[in-house]
Amino acid sequence: MIRLIGMSGSLRNGSYSNAVLETLREKFAGRADINIYDLRPIPLYDQDFEGEKRPEPVKALLSAIADSDGLVLCAPEFNHSIPGVLKNALDWASRPAFTSVMAYKPVAIMATSRGALGGARCLEHLRVALDSMLSRVALAREVIITSSAERIRDGRLVDETCLGFACGAVEALLHEIRLWRTAEAQKR
């Protein structure tokens, strides 16, 4: 079974990003185990506490990422960028530079927005951050779930078009992971 870590850029109860991740966890049950990781315990990034000095919640996060086959990131756009809670977790996970648990890790990205236009800049900034970590963003159509309040009901993404795009991104991620596994097996 493919093991994925889902990370939301929102901590609030009733988060649209959490709803998307929960919906994907249900849709891919039996094909992929999507563990939605709670970022609340992760302290603010502090370079003084890298390496063995990392706080326990950070060590647990890095271990979970290392043990996963890939990540699914879903976030609202905050001030035309990545929400701080998600960026902070990625900053911890990106160290040490170029050899971190994020290096070459396959990732699917998506955004939610209450408005009709938000999300694109969040995805752009996520791509830039993930590229700098050497992560492999799965090739898929952009997933931006605009007007989220209308597309999410009872904590689940119900809009069929948006759900199709989100599932397509996870399918692309699973394809990337299977290709990587095949390449690794052929090396042995």
N, C-alpha and C positions, 0 to 999 in steps of 0.2 A: 504494500500500500504506500502510495506517495504521501509524504508528510509535509504539510504546508503550515507556515505561521501566518496568521492574519493580523495585521496591525492597523488600528484606526487612528486617525488624526484628531479624534474627538473623544473627550472623556465624559461628556454629559449623558445623563439618562435620556433615552429616546433619540440618541444620535442616529442620523441618517446613514453615516458611514458604518456604524456598528450594524445597522439593519441590513445593509448590503452584504457585509461579511457573514452575518447569520444566515441570510438567504442562500449565499453561495455554499456555506457549510452544509446546509440541508440538500441543496441541488447535487452536490458532488459526493455525498455520503456513499460509501461503498467503493468509490474510485479514488478518493483522496481524503485524507484526514486533515481538515483545516482547524487548527487550534488557534483561537482568537486570544492573542496575548494582551494582558492588562498592563498598560504602560504607566499606571498611577504610581507604583512604587519606585520608578526609575528617577534617581536624583538628577539635578542639573549637571550637565557635563562639566568636569573640572580636571584639567590636565594633570594636576598634582596627584590625582588618584587613578592613574593609569597602571597597567600591568597588574602585579600582585596586590596593589593597594586598592583595586577596584572594589566598590561597595558590593555586598552580596546580591542585591537585586540586579545589578549590572552583570555580575558573573552568571546569574541564572538566565538573563536575557541572551547573553552571548552563547551560552551552552545550548539554549533552545534553538537559536538561529543555526549554530554549527550542526546540530542534529537534524535539522530540517532539510528537505530537498529544495525548498524555495519559499518565497514570501508573496503574500497578496497584501498590497498596501491600498487603503482607501481613506481618503481624507477630504474634508471641506477645504475650501480656499480661504485662508485668513490673510487679510491685507495684501492680496495679490500674490500669496506665496504659500509655503508649507506651514501648517500649524506647528507651533513650538513643541508640543508634546511628541509629535512624530519626528521632527527634525532632531530633537534632543536624543531620542533613542537611536536614530541613525548615526548621530555624531559619536555616541559611545561605541556603536557597532562598527564604525569605520576605522577604529584604531587597533593595532598599529597600521599606519598608512600602507596601502598596497598589499598587505598580507592579512588583513582582517577577516572575520567570519563573513563579511559581505563580498569579499573578492571572489568573482566568478559565480556568485550565487544568483540563480534565476529569480526574477521578480516580475510580478504583474502589478500594474498601477492603475488606479481609477480615482475619480473625484466626485464629490457630491456638492450640490449648491442649492440654496433656497431660491436663488434668482434664476433668470433665464440665460445669463451669460457667464456666470462664475465657473471656476474649475480648471480652465485651460492653463492659466498661469501656474496653478499649483502643480499640474502634471508636468509642465515645462521645467519648473524648478526641481521637482522630484527627479526627472531625467538627468538634469545637470548634476545633482548631488550623487545619484546612483552611479553615473558615469565616472565621477571622480573616485568612487570607491571600487571601481572595476566590476561592479555588478552587471548582470546581463538582463536588461529589461526585455521581456518577451515581446516579440513582434506581433502586434495585434492592433485592431482599430482602437482609437482613443475611446476611453470610457469616461464620459462626463454626464452624470445624472443630474440634469438641471431641474428646476422646479420640484425638488425632492419631496416637498410636503404633499404634492399631488400624486407622486409615483410610489410612495411608501405608505403602507397601511398596516396597522397592528404589528409594527416592528419588522415588516418584510417588504422587500422590493416586489411590487406587483405589476409594474409596467412591463409588458412583454418585450417591447423594443429595447428598453434599457437593460432588462434582464438578459436578453440575447447578446448584447454587446459585452456585458459583464461576464457571462458564461464563456463567450468567445475568447476573452482575455485569459481566463483560467484554462481553457482548452489549449491556448497557445503556450501557456506556462507548462502545462503537463506535457505537451509535445516537446518543448525544449528540454525538460527534465529527462524524458525517455530517450531523446537523441544523445544527451550527455551520458546517460547510463550505458547505452549501447556502445558509444565510443570508448568509455572506460573499460567495459567488458572485453572489447576487441584488443585493448592494449595488454591484457593479461595473458 
